[in-house]
Each structure stands twice: as structure tokens, then as C-alpha cells.
Amino acid sequence: MVSMSEVKTKRPFLSPRAKVILALAVISIFVVLAFFLPSEGDSNNITGDSAITPTVSITHLVATLTVNRGADLNNVHFTVTQVQEATAFSNDREHGGTYTVRVYVQALNRGQAPVGIDYPAQVRLLLPGGQAITPKYIALAPVMLPNQQQDGFFDFPLSGQLDLSSLALRLGSNTMVAFAG
């Protein structure tokens, strides 16, 4: 018969202190590697990120209207190029209404100084009855550098379908861009 004193107890391979030191060393290696790997947005990285902007998908396109009319706001010239109405756009995660009117614009600062524009306070979509709608999504930078051009859009929520040619874009308090007429 074997007594308890004769049974050998097995010693752990690493002490608790050694395990902590080994874990910290592995974490440190990963932190250092993170500084040398390409960032997420690089097109030449190994993750396969696309170098181009993905195509926007439109759900239930109701109407499209080419406008190509412009007006000035704070020494920046805005040209409304196109207007679309749909139930949803894939790059718009904020749904404020049943339908969305997307107004595509080109903005050009022809001046010699940077210009800041408070789009939520300055831009409205005017409905046929005179109601002014605030944009729910804005895809233009709020600061325009001298001689800089930006392409972007404003999204406006609607509860129902409207004829796009009956709408207008108001810039500031008194500048209007009618979509037709």
C-alpha cells in the first residue's frame, strides 16, 4: 500500500508570476505590431478594403429631376444638380419620414477666406404650401476653404410623395433655388 507521503505532487510548469509576465509580454508585442500595420482605410492593406466608395443603393425610387440651377450663400456658390425622391437610401441611416428627398449640390467657395456654414440653420426644403423642412442628413463639410469645391447632398424627410418640380431649396433667409420653372 502506498502512503500519502510517498505520492509525488506535480509542480506547475509556470508559476503564477511567470504566467502574468508572459501574458504582459504577448500583449506588448501585439500593441507594438498595431503601430506598424496599415490602417483600416489604406487601399493596399491585406484586409481587402476597397479604394472606392461603395455604390449607394436606392429603395423604391419615386422620381428623379435634373435641376442645374444655383444661388449664393455667404459667398459660396451652390448649384443644385439633381433631386431624387425614394423611400430609402443605403447611406442614410436616419429615417425621419416615409419618403426622403435627396438634393445633390456642388458648393464652390470663390472667395479668398474660409467660410463656415451652419447648414441645419440655413438650408430648408420648401413644399408647395410654404412649409419649410429641415434637413435630416447633410453630406457637406461645414467649412469651405478658399477656391474649394465640394459635392454632397441634403436629405429631407417627407410623409408622402410630392412632385419634385413643385419644390424649392431655400439657402439662408431669402435665397431660393426652384427645382423647375
ABEGO torsion letter per residue (X at the ends): XBBAAABBBBBBABBAAAAAAAAAAAAAAAAAAAAABBBAABAABAAGBBABBBBBBBBGBABBBBAGBBBBBGGBBBBBABBBBBABBAABABBABABBBBBBBBBBBABABBBBBBAAAABBBBBAAGBBBBBABBBBBABBBBGBBBBBBBBBBBABBBBAAABBBBBEAABBBBABX
